[in-house]
Amino acid sequence: MTGTEFDHTSLATRAAGPWLSRVTRELGATVVMGEEVPGFRYVMCRVGPWDGCSGLELMEPRPGTGRNFLSRFLDTHGEGPHHLTFVVPALEETIRDAERLGLRLVQTDLTNPRWRETFVVPDPTHGVVIQIADTTSPAPDVSALATGKRDTGSLPLHRLGSDRAWWEPHVRDPVRTATLVSTTLRSTDLACSHRLFADVLGGHPRRLADGAVEFTWARGTLVVEPASTPGVSHLSIADGPVGGFTVVGTPCRGDEITRLTTDRRSRRRSR
């Protein structure tokens, strides 16, 4: 890869299967991959075209595996947004940049070239886990995603993963095809957000009319809003269900699309 990508927004659930049925049916989500790993299982989806939008991950604890980070999160916060994931070209370099910014990184794992990772712990600025990773795996073949076949040998899967088809019985035929346009994050310090998402993670910033800042990557858009309480606010979905939609306690809003589009048109007229 040549640049950083906003890879996905991850939602913690108590049971991912029913939610997968909903997002495949109501949003037309396409499963990229999924598996069971020690302590939990997950499924990764795309909502919309491969280019330009980030993904949506659903995670659930595995029964009988004891308490872990995910079960503790659910006990404390309930179902909802757990982390944002960025894939970078060179993880060690990004780690150095993040540490210079004063961020606290935990659970750094550089042992699996298919998916090396580290995590920024939730802080008073953003209030959400931020996962940073790099990978030697190429992007999935888009044409293959339209089928039920997955080349597990080329995907960035966990080295201890198993049951990589657990999600298949939960996929439903879509009634519409929506697009995940952006994730909105509340920030208590926009200057700090700029240093992280622009300077460290390479997002292209653009200030919106209401004071929020939109950071874009080749794949994925993050809107950061000034707020007194941090955390993920909502997802912006184009062509979603009339009347709105909620995924794992996270609102999916269509009105946001009008706001962003209007702001872009205003900026073009002012040039």
Backbone as numpy.savetxt, mean C-alpha at the origin, in Angstrom:
# Nx Ny Nz CAx CAy CAz Cx Cy Cz
14.73 -2.31 -11.35 13.90 -1.12 -11.35 14.77 0.12 -11.35
14.23 1.23 -11.86 15.02 2.45 -12.01 14.69 3.51 -10.98
13.57 3.38 -10.28 13.18 4.38 -9.30 12.29 3.79 -8.24
12.05 4.59 -7.22 11.19 4.14 -6.13 9.74 4.08 -6.58
9.01 3.11 -6.03 7.58 2.98 -6.31 6.82 2.90 -4.99
5.65 3.54 -4.96 4.72 3.37 -3.84 3.98 2.07 -4.12
4.42 1.00 -3.51 3.98 -0.33 -3.92 2.56 -0.66 -3.46
2.26 -0.45 -2.17 0.92 -0.80 -1.73 0.58 -0.22 -0.36
-0.71 -0.22 -0.09 -1.27 0.07 1.23 -1.75 -1.24 1.81
-1.34 -1.53 3.04 -1.68 -2.82 3.65 -2.72 -2.63 4.75
-3.75 -3.48 4.73 -4.85 -3.42 5.69 -4.83 -4.68 6.55
-4.91 -4.50 7.86 -4.95 -5.62 8.80 -6.39 -6.07 8.98
-6.66 -7.36 8.80 -8.00 -7.91 8.94 -7.97 -9.11 9.88
-9.14 -9.44 10.41 -9.26 -10.68 11.18 -9.53 -11.86 10.27
-10.08 -11.59 9.08 -10.35 -12.64 8.09 -10.26 -12.01 6.71
-9.17 -12.28 5.99 -8.92 -11.62 4.72 -9.79 -12.16 3.59
-10.19 -13.44 3.66 -10.93 -14.05 2.57 -12.22 -13.33 2.21
-13.11 -13.05 3.17 -14.34 -12.32 2.84 -14.09 -10.93 2.27
-13.04 -10.26 2.76 -12.72 -8.94 2.21 -12.20 -9.07 0.78
-11.43 -10.12 0.51 -10.97 -10.34 -0.86 -12.16 -10.56 -1.80
-13.15 -11.30 -1.34 -14.35 -11.50 -2.16 -15.00 -10.16 -2.48
-15.04 -9.27 -1.51 -15.67 -7.96 -1.72 -14.88 -7.10 -2.69
-13.56 -7.03 -2.54 -12.79 -6.12 -3.40 -12.67 -6.67 -4.82
-12.66 -7.99 -4.99 -12.65 -8.51 -6.36 -13.99 -8.28 -7.04
-15.08 -8.42 -6.28 -16.39 -8.21 -6.87 -16.72 -6.73 -7.04
-16.59 -5.94 -5.99 -17.07 -4.56 -6.00 -16.10 -3.58 -6.65
-14.80 -3.91 -6.63 -13.80 -3.00 -7.19 -13.08 -3.58 -8.40
-13.30 -4.86 -8.70 -12.60 -5.48 -9.82 -11.12 -5.70 -9.55
-10.74 -5.89 -8.29 -9.33 -6.09 -7.93 -8.80 -7.38 -8.56
-7.53 -7.34 -8.95 -6.84 -8.50 -9.51 -5.77 -8.96 -8.53
-5.78 -10.23 -8.19 -4.78 -10.76 -7.27 -3.45 -10.90 -7.98
-2.39 -10.38 -7.37 -1.04 -10.54 -7.88 -0.39 -11.78 -7.28
-0.51 -11.93 -5.95 0.09 -13.07 -5.27 -0.44 -13.13 -3.85
-0.21 -14.24 -3.22 -0.57 -14.41 -1.82 0.10 -15.67 -1.30
0.21 -15.78 0.02 0.84 -16.95 0.63 0.65 -16.90 2.13
0.94 -18.03 2.75 1.03 -18.09 4.20 2.51 -17.99 4.59
2.78 -17.17 5.57 4.14 -17.01 6.10 4.04 -17.18 7.62
5.16 -17.31 8.30 5.08 -17.53 9.75 4.23 -16.47 10.47
3.13 -16.89 11.05 2.31 -16.01 11.86 1.12 -15.38 11.17
1.14 -15.28 9.85 0.02 -14.65 9.15 0.00 -15.07 7.68
-1.06 -14.70 7.01 -1.11 -14.87 5.57 -1.64 -13.59 4.94
-1.33 -13.42 3.67 -1.67 -12.18 2.99 -2.06 -12.46 1.55
-2.70 -11.47 0.95 -2.96 -11.49 -0.49 -2.73 -10.07 -1.00
-2.04 -9.96 -2.13 -1.72 -8.67 -2.74 -2.55 -8.48 -3.99
-3.20 -7.32 -4.11 -4.08 -7.03 -5.24 -3.68 -5.74 -5.93
-4.13 -5.64 -7.17 -4.10 -4.37 -7.90 -5.53 -3.95 -8.17
-5.82 -2.70 -7.93 -7.14 -2.16 -8.23 -6.93 -1.11 -9.31
-7.14 -1.50 -10.56 -6.89 -0.61 -11.68 -5.71 -1.09 -12.49
-5.24 -0.27 -13.44 -4.14 -0.65 -14.32 -2.83 -0.82 -13.57
-1.95 -1.65 -14.10 -0.67 -1.89 -13.44 0.15 -0.61 -13.35
0.21 0.14 -14.44 0.98 1.39 -14.44 0.15 2.50 -13.82
0.73 3.21 -12.88 0.10 4.40 -12.36 -0.60 4.24 -11.03
-0.93 3.03 -10.62 -1.61 2.88 -9.34 -0.85 1.90 -8.46
-0.97 2.10 -7.15 -0.32 1.19 -6.21 -1.28 0.07 -5.86
-0.81 -0.86 -5.03 -1.60 -2.03 -4.71 -2.31 -1.94 -3.37
-3.05 -3.01 -3.10 -3.81 -3.13 -1.86 -3.54 -4.53 -1.30
-3.04 -4.57 -0.07 -2.74 -5.84 0.58 -3.71 -6.09 1.73
-4.16 -7.33 1.84 -4.99 -7.76 2.97 -4.21 -8.79 3.76
-4.12 -8.60 5.08 -3.39 -9.52 5.94 -4.32 -10.05 7.03
-4.09 -11.29 7.45 -4.83 -11.85 8.58 -3.90 -12.74 9.40
-4.11 -12.82 10.72 -3.30 -13.73 11.54 -3.64 -15.18 11.22
-2.66 -16.05 11.34 -2.92 -17.49 11.17 -3.34 -18.08 12.51
-4.44 -18.81 12.54 -4.90 -19.40 13.80 -3.86 -20.35 14.39
-3.77 -20.33 15.71 -2.89 -21.27 16.38 -1.42 -20.94 16.35
-1.07 -19.73 15.91 0.35 -19.36 15.84 0.76 -18.44 16.97
-0.16 -18.17 17.92 0.19 -17.31 19.04 0.13 -15.85 18.68
0.44 -15.01 19.65 0.40 -13.56 19.43 1.63 -13.10 18.66
1.41 -12.24 17.69 2.51 -11.65 16.93 2.16 -10.20 16.63
2.92 -9.56 15.77 2.71 -8.14 15.50 1.31 -7.87 14.98
0.77 -8.79 14.18 -0.53 -8.54 13.57 -1.68 -8.73 14.57
-1.61 -9.80 15.35 -2.66 -10.00 16.35 -2.63 -8.91 17.42
-1.42 -8.45 17.78 -1.34 -7.35 18.75 -1.93 -6.08 18.16
-1.66 -5.82 16.89 -2.22 -4.63 16.23 -3.74 -4.69 16.23
-4.29 -5.83 15.88 -5.74 -5.97 15.82 -6.37 -5.83 17.20
-5.71 -6.38 18.22 -6.24 -6.25 19.58 -6.25 -4.79 20.04
-5.25 -4.03 19.62 -5.12 -2.63 20.05 -5.93 -1.67 19.21
-5.88 -1.86 17.89 -6.47 -0.86 16.98 -7.70 -1.36 16.23
-7.91 -2.66 16.19 -8.98 -3.19 15.36 -8.55 -3.26 13.90
-9.46 -3.67 13.04 -9.15 -3.78 11.62 -8.95 -2.40 11.00
-7.99 -2.31 10.08 -7.75 -1.04 9.42 -6.36 -0.96 8.83
-5.94 0.23 8.39 -4.62 0.40 7.75 -3.50 0.01 8.70
-2.57 -0.79 8.20 -1.43 -1.22 9.01 -0.12 -0.59 8.55
0.16 -0.62 7.23 1.41 -0.02 6.77 1.33 0.41 5.31
2.28 1.27 4.93 2.51 1.68 3.56 3.85 1.11 3.12
3.92 0.60 1.89 5.15 -0.05 1.42 5.71 0.66 0.20
7.00 0.95 0.25 7.73 1.55 -0.86 8.85 0.61 -1.28
8.98 0.40 -2.57 10.05 -0.42 -3.11 11.08 0.50 -3.75
12.33 0.37 -3.32 13.40 1.28 -3.72 14.44 0.52 -4.53
15.30 1.23 -5.28 16.33 0.56 -6.07 17.43 -0.07 -5.22
17.81 0.58 -4.11 18.93 0.11 -3.29 18.59 0.34 -1.82
18.28 -0.73 -1.10 17.77 -0.58 0.26 18.82 0.01 1.20
20.07 -0.43 1.11 21.07 0.09 2.04 21.21 1.60 1.94
21.18 2.13 0.73 21.29 3.58 0.56 20.10 4.30 1.18
18.92 3.74 0.99 17.72 4.36 1.57 17.75 4.28 3.09
18.26 3.19 3.62 18.39 3.06 5.08 19.28 4.17 5.62
20.39 4.42 4.96 21.30 5.49 5.42 20.61 6.85 5.36
19.86 7.09 4.29 19.15 8.37 4.18 18.09 8.51 5.27
17.38 7.42 5.55 16.33 7.46 6.58 16.94 7.68 7.96
18.06 7.04 8.24 18.71 7.20 9.54 19.24 8.62 9.70
19.73 9.22 8.63 20.18 10.61 8.71 19.01 11.55 9.01
17.83 11.14 8.61 16.64 11.92 8.90 16.18 11.74 10.34
16.78 10.77 11.05 16.43 10.52 12.45 15.32 9.53 12.63
14.97 8.78 11.56 13.90 7.80 11.67 14.40 6.53 12.36
13.53 5.90 13.11 13.87 4.65 13.79 13.44 3.47 12.93
14.42 2.66 12.53 14.17 1.50 11.69 14.29 0.22 12.52
13.40 -0.74 12.25 13.41 -2.00 13.00 13.24 -3.16 12.03
13.57 -4.36 12.51 13.36 -5.61 11.78 13.95 -5.56 10.36
15.13 -4.99 10.23 15.81 -4.95 8.94 16.28 -6.36 8.58
15.92 -6.81 7.38 16.27 -8.16 6.92 16.83 -8.05 5.50
18.14 -8.30 5.37 18.81 -8.21 4.08 19.20 -9.59 3.53
18.60 -10.64 4.06 19.05 -12.00 3.73 18.38 -12.61 2.51
17.24 -12.07 2.10 16.50 -12.66 0.98 16.51 -11.68 -0.20
17.32 -11.93 -1.23 17.43 -10.96 -2.32 16.12 -10.71 -3.06
15.19 -11.66 -2.99 13.90 -11.47 -3.66 13.04 -10.44 -2.93
13.34 -10.22 -1.63 12.56 -9.21 -0.88 13.33 -8.86 0.39
14.14 -7.80 0.31 14.86 -7.29 1.48 14.05 -6.11 2.03
14.03 -5.96 3.36 13.09 -5.00 3.91 13.57 -4.40 5.22
12.99 -3.26 5.54 13.12 -2.65 6.85 11.83 -1.89 7.12
11.62 -1.48 8.37 10.37 -0.85 8.75 10.64 0.41 9.57
9.96 1.49 9.21 9.95 2.70 10.01 8.81 2.57 11.00
9.11 2.67 12.28 8.08 2.49 13.29 7.12 3.69 13.26
5.87 3.47 13.66 4.92 4.60 13.69 5.44 5.71 14.61
5.31 6.94 14.14 5.79 8.07 14.93 4.68 9.12 15.04
4.90 10.16 15.84 3.85 11.18 16.00 3.53 11.96 14.73
4.40 11.85 13.72 4.15 12.58 12.47 3.16 11.87 11.57
3.35 10.56 11.37 2.53 9.82 10.40 1.67 8.74 11.04
2.05 8.22 12.18 1.20 7.29 12.91 0.95 5.97 12.22
1.80 5.57 11.30 1.60 4.32 10.57 2.96 3.69 10.29
3.01 2.37 10.24 4.25 1.67 9.86 4.55 1.97 8.39
5.81 2.21 8.08 6.24 2.40 6.70 7.29 1.33 6.39
6.96 0.46 5.48 7.87 -0.60 5.05 8.64 -0.13 3.83
9.95 -0.35 3.84 10.81 -0.01 2.70 11.52 -1.28 2.29
11.50 -1.60 1.00 12.07 -2.86 0.53 12.75 -2.66 -0.82
13.59 -3.63 -1.18 14.03 -3.74 -2.56 13.91 -5.20 -2.99
13.96 -5.43 -4.27 13.72 -6.77 -4.79 14.49 -6.99 -6.08
14.87 -8.24 -6.31 15.47 -8.62 -7.59 14.43 -9.23 -8.52
13.20 -9.38 -8.04 12.15 -9.99 -8.85 11.58 -8.97 -9.83
11.38 -9.35 -11.08 10.78 -8.42 -12.04 9.30 -8.22 -11.75
8.75 -7.16 -12.31 7.31 -6.94 -12.19 6.57 -8.10 -12.84
5.45 -8.52 -12.27 4.69 -9.63 -12.86 4.24 -9.33 -14.27
4.12 -10.36 -15.07 3.60 -10.25 -16.43 2.13 -9.87 -16.34
1.78 -8.70 -16.86 0.42 -8.20 -16.73 -0.57 -9.15 -17.39
-0.20 -9.71 -18.54 -1.12 -10.62 -19.22 -1.38 -11.86 -18.39
-0.39 -12.30 -17.62 -0.58 -13.49 -16.79 -1.53 -13.22 -15.63
-1.60 -11.95 -15.19 -2.49 -11.62 -14.08 -3.96 -11.81 -14.44
-4.25 -11.79 -15.73 -5.64 -11.99 -16.17 -6.05 -13.45 -16.10
-5.11 -14.33 -15.85 -5.39 -15.76 -15.73 -5.27 -16.17 -14.27
-5.56 -17.41 -13.99 -5.40 -17.91 -12.63 -4.01 -18.41 -12.34
-3.09 -18.28 -13.30 -1.75 -18.80 -13.14 -0.82 -17.74 -12.58
0.07 -18.16 -11.68 1.07 -17.26 -11.12 2.42 -17.96 -11.16
3.42 -17.26 -11.68 4.78 -17.80 -11.72 5.44 -17.53 -10.38
5.28 -18.45 -9.43 5.80 -18.21 -8.09 7.32 -18.15 -8.07
7.95 -18.67 -9.11 9.41 -18.62 -9.15 9.96 -17.23 -9.41
9.12 -16.33 -9.93 9.61 -14.99 -10.24 9.05 -13.91 -9.32
8.08 -14.26 -8.48 7.47 -13.27 -7.60 8.31 -13.07 -6.34
8.22 -11.89 -5.72 9.01 -11.62 -4.50 8.36 -12.24 -3.27
8.36 -13.57 -3.22 7.69 -14.29 -2.15 8.63 -14.57 -0.98
8.04 -14.87 0.17 8.80 -15.15 1.38 9.50 -16.51 1.24
10.72 -16.60 1.72 11.44 -17.86 1.57 10.83 -18.99 2.41
10.03 -18.65 3.42 9.36 -19.65 4.23 7.87 -19.73 3.91
7.46 -19.13 2.79 6.05 -19.10 2.45 5.52 -20.46 1.99
4.21 -20.63 2.15 3.54 -21.86 1.73 2.10 -21.53 1.35
1.38 -22.52 0.84 -0.02 -22.39 0.45 -0.24 -21.11 -0.34
0.42 -21.01 -1.47 0.40 -19.78 -2.27 -0.83 -19.65 -3.15
-1.79 -20.53 -2.95 -3.07 -20.41 -3.67 -4.24 -20.35 -2.69
-3.99 -20.03 -1.42 -5.05 -20.04 -0.42 -6.19 -19.09 -0.78
-5.87 -18.05 -1.52 -6.82 -16.99 -1.82 -7.79 -17.34 -2.96
-7.46 -18.35 -3.75 -8.23 -18.61 -4.96 -9.73 -18.83 -4.72
-10.16 -19.56 -3.68 -11.61 -19.77 -3.49 -12.38 -18.49 -3.15
-11.66 -17.42 -2.80 -12.33 -16.19 -2.36 -12.50 -15.17 -3.49
-11.94 -15.43 -4.66 -12.03 -14.49 -5.77 -13.43 -14.57 -6.40
-14.01 -13.41 -6.69 -15.33 -13.33 -7.28 -15.27 -12.59 -8.62
-16.23 -12.86 -9.47 -16.33 -12.13 -10.73 -16.70 -10.67 -10.45
-16.07 -9.73 -11.14 -16.32 -8.31 -10.84 -17.63 -7.81 -11.44
-18.24 -6.88 -10.75 -19.41 -6.19 -11.30 -19.01 -4.82 -11.85
-17.79 -4.38 -11.58 -17.27 -3.13 -12.12 -15.75 -3.18 -12.04
-15.10 -2.24 -12.71 -13.65 -2.12 -12.66 -13.29 -0.74 -12.15
-12.87 -0.64 -10.91 -12.49 0.62 -10.30 -10.98 0.81 -10.37
-10.52 1.98 -9.94 -9.09 2.27 -9.91 -8.73 2.91 -8.57
-7.72 2.35 -7.90 -7.19 2.97 -6.69 -6.28 4.11 -7.12
-6.77 5.34 -6.94 -6.05 6.52 -7.42 -4.99 6.97 -6.43
-5.31 6.96 -5.14 -4.35 7.43 -4.14 -4.74 6.95 -2.75
-3.77 7.02 -1.86 -3.99 6.83 -0.43 -3.75 8.18 0.25
-4.62 8.53 1.19 -4.46 9.81 1.89 -3.98 9.56 3.31
-2.90 10.24 3.68 -2.26 10.12 4.99 -2.31 11.46 5.71
-2.73 11.44 6.96 -2.71 12.65 7.79 -1.33 12.81 8.41
-0.80 14.03 8.40 0.52 14.32 8.93 0.47 15.51 9.88
1.20 15.42 10.99 1.28 16.54 11.92 2.45 17.47 11.59
3.25 17.12 10.57 4.42 17.93 10.23 4.71 17.75 8.74
4.17 18.65 7.91 4.34 18.51 6.47 5.79 18.64 6.03
6.58 19.42 6.74 7.99 19.55 6.39 8.71 18.22 6.57
8.41 17.51 7.66 8.99 16.19 7.88 8.51 15.21 6.82
7.23 15.31 6.47 6.68 14.44 5.43 7.40 14.66 4.10
7.69 15.91 3.79 8.41 16.23 2.54 9.80 15.60 2.56
10.49 15.68 3.68 11.83 15.10 3.74 11.78 13.58 3.54
10.77 12.93 4.11 10.68 11.48 3.96 10.23 11.08 2.56
9.08 11.60 2.13 8.47 11.08 0.89 9.10 11.67 -0.38
9.68 12.85 -0.29 10.34 13.44 -1.45 11.84 13.20 -1.42
12.50 13.64 -0.33 13.96 13.58 -0.29 14.50 12.16 -0.16
13.88 11.34 0.70 14.36 9.98 0.92 13.75 9.00 -0.07
12.44 9.10 -0.30 11.75 8.10 -1.11 11.46 8.56 -2.54
11.88 9.75 -2.89 11.87 10.16 -4.29 10.52 10.49 -4.89
9.51 10.79 -4.07 8.22 11.19 -4.62 8.27 12.60 -5.19
7.43 12.85 -6.18 7.36 14.18 -6.79 6.24 14.96 -6.12
6.58 16.02 -5.37 5.55 16.72 -4.59 4.82 17.77 -5.42
3.56 17.96 -5.08 2.75 19.00 -5.70 1.73 19.45 -4.66
1.75 20.74 -4.33 0.84 21.26 -3.32 -0.55 21.44 -3.92
-1.55 20.96 -3.18 -2.93 21.08 -3.61 -3.55 22.36 -3.03
-4.71 22.72 -3.54 -5.33 23.99 -3.17 -5.70 24.06 -1.69
-5.98 22.91 -1.07 -6.43 22.93 0.33 -5.27 22.79 1.31
-4.02 22.87 0.83 -2.86 22.78 1.71 -2.25 21.41 1.80
-2.93 20.39 1.27 -2.35 19.05 1.24 -1.26 19.00 0.18
-0.42 17.95 0.26 0.64 17.75 -0.72 0.46 16.37 -1.34
0.48 16.33 -2.65 0.37 15.08 -3.39 1.77 14.64 -3.81
2.17 13.44 -3.40 3.45 12.86 -3.80 3.16 11.74 -4.79
3.80 11.80 -5.95 3.56 10.80 -6.98 4.84 10.07 -7.34
4.67 8.82 -7.68 5.73 7.96 -8.20 5.24 7.38 -9.52
6.12 6.68 -10.24 5.69 6.06 -11.50 4.50 5.14 -11.24
4.50 4.51 -10.08 3.35 3.70 -9.70 2.96 4.08 -8.29
1.85 4.80 -8.16 1.32 5.12 -6.84 1.33 6.60 -6.53
0.28 7.03 -5.81 0.14 8.42 -5.37 -0.26 8.44 -3.91
0.43 9.27 -3.14 0.13 9.46 -1.73 -0.21 10.92 -1.51
-1.39 11.20 -0.97 -1.78 12.56 -0.62 -1.59 12.72 0.89
-0.81 13.72 1.29 -0.53 13.97 2.69 -1.22 15.25 3.12
-2.10 15.14 4.10 -2.89 16.26 4.57 -2.40 16.73 5.93
-2.35 18.04 6.17 -2.00 18.53 7.51 -3.13 18.19 8.48
-2.76 17.72 9.67 -3.77 17.32 10.64 -3.15 17.30 12.03
-3.98 17.34 13.04 -3.49 17.25 14.42 -3.33 15.80 14.87
-4.00 14.87 14.18 -3.91 13.45 14.50 -3.40 12.71 13.27
-2.30 11.96 13.37 -1.74 11.30 12.19 -2.45 9.99 11.87
-2.16 9.44 10.69 -2.68 8.14 10.31 -3.31 8.15 8.93
-3.53 6.97 8.38 -4.18 6.86 7.08 -5.64 7.28 7.22
-6.07 8.17 6.36 -7.43 8.70 6.41 -8.38 7.89 5.53
-8.03 7.72 4.25 -8.92 7.03 3.32 -8.18 6.69 2.03
-8.83 5.91 1.21 -8.38 5.60 -0.14 -9.27 6.36 -1.12
-8.70 6.80 -2.22 -9.48 7.45 -3.27 -9.66 6.48 -4.42
-10.92 6.20 -4.75 -11.26 5.19 -5.74 -12.06 5.84 -6.87
-11.61 5.67 -8.10 -12.37 6.13 -9.26 -13.24 4.99 -9.77
-14.46 5.34 -10.19 -15.40 4.37 -10.77 -15.78 3.27 -9.79
-15.82 3.62 -8.51 -16.23 2.65 -7.49 -17.74 2.62 -7.33
-18.22 1.87 -6.33 -19.66 1.77 -6.11 -20.29 3.12 -5.78
-21.49 3.34 -6.29 -22.23 4.56 -5.98 -22.55 4.56 -4.48
-22.32 5.71 -3.86 -22.58 5.81 -2.43 -21.38 5.50 -1.57
-20.25 5.16 -2.19 -19.03 4.90 -1.43 -18.86 3.44 -1.06
-17.72 3.14 -0.47 -17.34 1.77 -0.17 -16.33 1.82 0.96
-16.38 0.85 1.84 -15.42 0.78 2.93 -14.71 -0.57 2.88
-13.39 -0.54 2.93 -12.58 -1.76 2.94 -11.87 -1.84 4.28
-12.19 -2.83 5.07 -11.52 -3.07 6.35 -11.47 -1.78 7.19
-12.60 -1.14 7.34 -12.65 0.07 8.15 -12.03 1.29 7.52
-11.63 1.18 6.25 -10.97 2.30 5.56 -11.90 2.83 4.48
-12.39 4.07 4.59 -13.30 4.61 3.57 -12.63 4.70 2.21
-13.38 4.35 1.17 -12.95 4.54 -0.22 -13.83 5.64 -0.79
-13.24 6.78 -1.08 -14.00 7.96 -1.46 -13.83 8.29 -2.93
-14.94 8.63 -3.55 -14.90 9.08 -4.93 -14.86 10.59 -5.04
-15.33 11.30 -3.98 -15.32 12.76 -4.03 -13.91 13.32 -4.08
-12.95 12.56 -3.56 -11.56 12.99 -3.60 -11.05 13.13 -5.03
-11.56 12.27 -5.92 -11.12 12.32 -7.31 -11.50 13.67 -7.92
-12.71 14.13 -7.64 -13.14 15.44 -8.14 -12.25 16.54 -7.61
-11.88 16.47 -6.33 -11.03 17.51 -5.74 -9.67 17.54 -6.41
-9.05 16.38 -6.60 -7.73 16.33 -7.20 -7.78 16.79 -8.65
-8.81 16.34 -9.39 -8.93 16.71 -10.79 -9.15 18.21 -10.94
-10.02 18.78 -10.08 -10.28 20.21 -10.13 -9.02 21.01 -9.85
-8.22 20.55 -8.87 -6.99 21.25 -8.53 -6.01 21.23 -9.70
-5.92 20.08 -10.38 -5.01 19.99 -11.52 -5.42 20.92 -12.64
-6.75 20.99 -12.89 -7.23 21.89 -13.93 -6.94 23.34 -13.59
-7.11 23.70 -12.31 -6.84 25.07 -11.87 -5.38 25.43 -12.08
-4.51 24.47 -11.79 -3.08 24.73 -11.94 -2.72 24.93 -13.41
-3.36 24.13 -14.30 -3.06 24.28 -15.72 -3.51 25.65 -16.23
-4.68 26.12 -15.75 -5.18 27.42 -16.20 -4.29 28.57 -15.71
-3.63 28.37 -14.56 -2.82 29.45 -13.99 -1.44 29.54 -14.63
-1.09 28.54 -15.43 0.25 28.57 -16.04 0.30 29.52 -17.24
